[in-house]
Amino acid sequence: MSADEATPRETESLNKSLFTLKIVLLSTVPIILFSIISITLLIYKMHALNNSVENTTGSSLNIIYTKMLEVKSTDISEKVLFKINTVLDELNILRAAAQQLIDKKASRDIDSEIKTNPWINHGFVYNSEKNWSNLAKSETNISLSVWGYLHDAVGSINRATQEYVALMSPIQMLMQVIGENGVDKGWYYLCGPKETPVMIMTPWAQMPEIFDRLYPGHNAENWWDHFFPGVVEAWNGWLATPDFAIGNFRSQVTVTPLYEDAGGTGLMVTFFAPLWNAARTANFGTAAVDYNIKNILDIVSEEKIGETGFAFLVQSDGNVLGVTDAIAEKLQLSRSTGEATGVAISRYTLRDSRLPELADIAKNIGGVQNFATYQFDDGQENGQFISIKRMLGHNAWAGNGPTITKEALYLVAIVPEEEVFQVKDHILGRINILQRDTLYSLIAVSAVLALLSISVAVWYALQNTRQIRKMSRGISEVGQKRYGMSIDIVAKDDLGELARSFNQMTQDISTAYRQLENYARELEDKVKERTLHLEKANEELQKISTVDGLTQVYNRRHFDKRLEDIWREYARLQHPISLILIDIDYFKRYNDNYGHQSGDTCLCLVAGVLLEHAKRSSDVVARYGGEEFAVITCDTLASTCKLAESMRLAVQSLAIEHAASEKGIVSISLGVSSILPRADGDMGILIKNADMALYESKHNGRDRVSVRLIEPAGAASAAKDAPR
């Protein structure tokens, strides 16, 4: 309907809506514009902030990652140092006890009192063939190895050696307790001065026999000169140094190069704590711990450095501790094995790396005082990030000669640059997510505030136009002939006076209109009564027009209409439809024999059976004429044949007496046909073929189901001429 055709009430409602809309728009448009501008500026600022954060993060991430590596390196270093310090503490206990025996004459007299104790005795067993002595293995778990040159011609231990053994006898119990209950270590022992280098060791081992096998000739040469040549001379050299602090134990600890342990326990390093004679004029042997370096390296290797990084230890000379062959290959290191006067030395040296940048870093490692980071290329165009943490300083014997230098132990961590970049990307991704969430939150807050502002503005605008809207609704009510209403007066101006006049007018109209309503109501009641009668009559007519009055199934007219509708619908869907035609056998004889009233009852019973079996919503059961029925099914021929057979059996099961039939009971004959309908097809073909199938059932003895296939046009014509 066009605007020109609109009713006055619709026009009035439209004008009222437009007026309200104008008021609302005047109140809300400024707020909406302000909100849009604010959100746009907010997005712009957040984008600028995002760029700034990304630039800042990119430039400072290396610093952050370096700090992370430093913290991780410090953590690993503290764990390693704790292990080393524990070893050194046990070494110091042995050193201090031995030095006490050396310094205090009263302590020396203890031996004369305890050597009668069967637990501590000097029951040496002399090997005359090899010319060495050792204590027999006992519960003390202490061995005391005396080399051949410390015996006389008849195999007796010389006087100086006996005195040293007697001097150190009281310490054996302490050695056993610490050896068995202290930290995991290799050998815990004392070695005498150069004149009497006896080895007092726990756990017990036949060390002379092991040395005979691994280091031929050692038994004829001074033990210090054979295994650690020059180290005693270096210690004695310290005494001539003006600033030498003889009481500072930690400053005197000396570390050997790595070597394969003679006892077969693995790669070892020896911590020496030199002892001094009572006059402090010469070295008097040493306390020592042979320590399996694996105890330290396991701590380093088990720590995770990033995702794919790794760590290892490096000495000042570049000697690498704790790298696998795979890591050594990655760093392009080559293993070198040397001999230090009988002690096998095996190492990787970082300075010998075939990666030039890594080799240069290793050459300058001594300059690292605390922590430093570098970068190098691994030879496959992959950048590596390397950090170096100085752990502790120590005295290092060079492996030959009287040279002991101040060295340091470093923790080296290597992480691929690619992993650092992944961390960077991850951090930036998280920052972007946080910024996005923050932006969404700010937009949401802004939107909520804008909605609240709009709500307040709309409320204020509507509140100040209430009288106009009330009058508008009042006029609409009058337009709908509701004259009994009155308008609330909320304004105190001319609009309020106008509302009062309007209320008076509606009261006058209401009185007059009430009388008209009474007359109209009476008339309306009469019309409703007549209308109700007509509706009931129409329903009855509708039922009569579609349903067979006797059997209460559909009649022939409705059957024809439904078949036409189904044909059209299923032609579109390309789905088969089937038709069953049913005839009650010898029904005329039944009527003649039992009367028409019984015949009607028979028809109703048969119709009931058909309805019970064809109960799908798409099935149609109709009285086709007289004693004939028709059933439309939207199913395949095979399913429809099963349905027809079930109907035949169901009627048979009724066992309705029929003396004029060969069966003695009422039976039915059925003809079935099926077709795939076409929009331009003739549905009469379906009916014709079903009828011909029904004829065949009756011709072949009745009480059966026959099927007639839809045949080509020529065959169908032949069937048409066949008598029924």
Order of alpha helices (4+ residues) and beta strands (2+ residues): alpha-alpha-alpha-beta-beta-beta-alpha-alpha-beta-beta-alpha-alpha-alpha-alpha-beta-beta-beta-beta-alpha-beta-beta-alpha-beta-beta-alpha-beta-beta-beta-alpha-alpha-alpha-alpha-beta-alpha-alpha-beta-beta-alpha-beta-alpha-beta-alpha
